[in-house]
Amino acid sequence: MRLIHAEKLELEYVATPDEKAYAILSHTWLRPSQQEVTFQDFSDPAVRATRPGFHKIRECCKLAVENGLQYVWVDTCCINKDSSAELQEAINSMYSWYEKAEVCFALLDDAGGALSQCRWFTRGWTLQELLAPKEVRFYQLEEGQTRFLGTRESLAAQISGVTNIDECYLTKEKSTDQASVAHRMSWVSGRRTEKKEDMAYCMLGLFDVSLPLLYGEGWGAFRRLQEAIIAKSDANRSSPGRPLAMQTIPMMSSLEA
């Protein structure tokens, strides 16, 4: 796992997320994605400064320092996506990385109006970024500055209305694993990812399962996710009973809005 030193703006490698206290960024990618700062871009200050996405990284580092943290994790530049092995490890570990962060800064670039209109609430990957962290702090990302909007807890009623996720899971009164499989699956309804496979991969942590990444298989990834959930459910049964049936897990087509 790589972390950015928030003051030096340098990448550092850590063997586990427990080595350093860190903040973590949640955002929606710019389009085209070439506007974001990649792992390769980050090592060259002259190159990264030309990317529009560098503003988000700088603001995240600034917020981290203000909150007494020296390190941050940002998905665009802390993963070498040219390495399929590294990408697979990162996607299968990502829920845990968000969960172990001291705080998650959700930077919204379109929160000038209602939260319900923000793209952040329509993306598949941001579901785990909403639910996994201990604390989520929302900011409106404006030119040259950030404006604090509230926390996941203080905005729980609004967020619940937008996402159909019960407030008790947003406030951590209940853990997400207390929700049924079908209930958790319903939370992804209406969300989107650029690649079909990512609609399955973005839910791995929510069900505490791992999968090899097979980009190109399309909705086959969702079928493999279903099978992994069933296998885990059956393995966790402490007493004999009816196994979780495939039919009890919604198909991807039923989750699309």
N, C-alpha and C positions, 0 to 999 in steps of 0.2 A: 504494500500500500504506500502511495506517495502522498505527502502533505506539502502544502505551500507554507513557508515561513512568512507570516503576515507582514513583517517589517522589512525583511531582506528581499522578499519576492523571489525566493529560490525554492526549488523542489528538494525535498528530503525524503529518503526511503525509511519506512518503519516496518518491522516484521509483523506487528499486530497493531490493531487500532487502540489497544490498551496502553501502548507505550507513551503516547502524548495526549494531552487534553486538546481537543480541536473543535472548531465550528465547522459547519457544513452548509453548502449552498444548495438551494432549490430554486429552479428557474425554468423558463421555457426557452428552448433554443431559438436563436435568430434564424431567419430564412433569407438567403440560402445559408446552410450551415457553415460555409467557408468564412462567414463573418465571426465565428467563434474562435477562441484561442485553443489550438490543439497542443498536445504534448510536445510535438516537434517545434511549434511556434514559440512555446513558453521559454525555451532556453535562450532565445535571441531577443533581448529587450527591444531592439529596433523593429523587429517583425511583430512581436506581440502588441506593441503600442499602436500599430496601424489597424488592428482588428477592433471593430466596434464592440465585440464581446468582452474586451479587456476592461471596460468600464465596470462591468459586473464583478469581475475578480477584484479590482481595486476597492470597490465599495464593500465587498464581503470581508476583505482583509482589514479595512478600516473599522468595520463593525466588530470584528473579532478582537482587535486591540482595545477598542472601547469597552469591551466586555471582559477584559483581562485574559484573553487567549492569544497565544503566539502562533497557532497553526490553523489552517483551513483546508478543507477538501472541496475540490470543484471537479465535476465529472468531465468537463470538456478537456482539461489539460492534465489531470492527475492520472489518466489512463492512457497508455500507449495502445491505441486502437488498431495499429498496424500489426500487433501481436495477437493472434487469435487466442492463444493460451491465456494471456493477460486479460483480454476482454472477457473470456469465459469466467475466469476467477472473479473478476470485478462484478459482473452481473449477478453471479450466484452469491456474492458476499455483500451486495449493496445494501440490502435491508439492515443487515447487522451493522454496517458502517454508519448508517443514519441513526440507528438505535443507540449506538455508543457515543455519538457526538454529544458534546455539552449543550449545544444549541444549534438549531437549524434556522438560517436566515432565508426566508422565501422572498425573493425580489420580484415584484410584479411590475411589468412595464406598461400595463394597460389598466391600472386600478383607479383611473381618474373618475370613473363612474361607479356603478355598483359592483360589488365583488362577483355577483352572479354573471357578469359579462367578461370576467377575466379568463384568458386562454388557459391559465394555470390549472383551473378546475376541470378542464376538458381533456387533459393529457393523461395517458396511461401511467407513465413513470412517476408522475407527481402524487399518485395515490399513496404509494409507500412512503414518499417524502412527507406527506401529511400525517400519516399514522405512526410511523416508526419512532421518530425522535422523542426525547424526553420533553423538549420545549421547541415550539415553532413560533418564530416572530416574523410577522408580515410587514413588508415595506413597499411603498410606492417608489419605483426607481425613476427619478426625474433627472433632467440634465444637470450633472455636476453634484447631485446630492440624493439622499434617500429620506423619505418621510415615513415615520413609524405609523402603522395602521392599527396594530393590536396583536395579541397572541392567539394561538389556537384556542385557548380556554376562553379568553374574553370575547372572541368572535364565534364561539361554538354554535350559537343559535343560528347565525347567518350562514356559517359553513354547512351546518346540518341541512338547512333549507336548500342550499345549492347542490349538495352532494348526496342527499338522502342517507347519510351516515348518522346513526343515532348519536346524540350529544354525549352519551356516557362513554363512547369509544374515543371521542375527541378530547374529553377532559381526563381520560385515563381512569375514570371510575371503574370501567371494565376494560380488560385486555381484549385485543382483537380475536384471540383464539377462543374466547367465550362465545363468539358469534358462530352460527352454523356455517357450514361450507357454502350453502346456497346464499345465505345472507351476505357473506363476504364477497361472493361472486357478483352479487347484485351491485356492489359498490363500483364496479368497473363499467357498468352500463352507461353508455353515452360517451365514454372516453375514447381517445384515439392515440395510435402510435403511427409513426411513419412506415414501419415495416409490420406486416401481419404477425410475424413470429413474436414480435415484442409485446403484443397483447397478452401472450402467455408468459413470456419471460419477466414482464414487469410485476407479475403476481407471485413469483417464486417465494419471496420472503414472507409474503402475507400468509402463505400456507406452510412455511418452513420446509420447503422441498428444494432439491437441486436438479438441474437438467443440463446435459450437454447442449451447446448451442448449435443449431443446424439451420442457418439462414438459407432460404430457398425452399423449405418444406411447407411454407404457408401455414394454413390452419392445422396442419399436422402437429405443430408445436402445442396447440391447445389440447389436442387429444392426448399427447404425452403428459401434459400437465395434469389432466384428469386422472390418468393412470397412476401418476406419482402420488396424487392426493389420496386416491383409494388405497394404494399400497401402504402409505403412512398411517392412514386411519385404521386399517386392519391390523397393522403391526402394533399400534398403540392400545388396542383393546385389551383391557385387563381381565375381562370375563367373556365367556362365549356369547355370541350374539349374531344377529344378522349383519353381514358385511355391508359396507357402504356400496350402494349400487351406482353404476355409471349414470343411470337415469336420474339420480338425485342431484347430479351436478349439471347446471345449465350448459347447453351448447353455446358456442361463441355466437352463433347467429341469433340466439334469443337475447343476448346481451347488447346487441347493436341497436342503437336508437335510430 
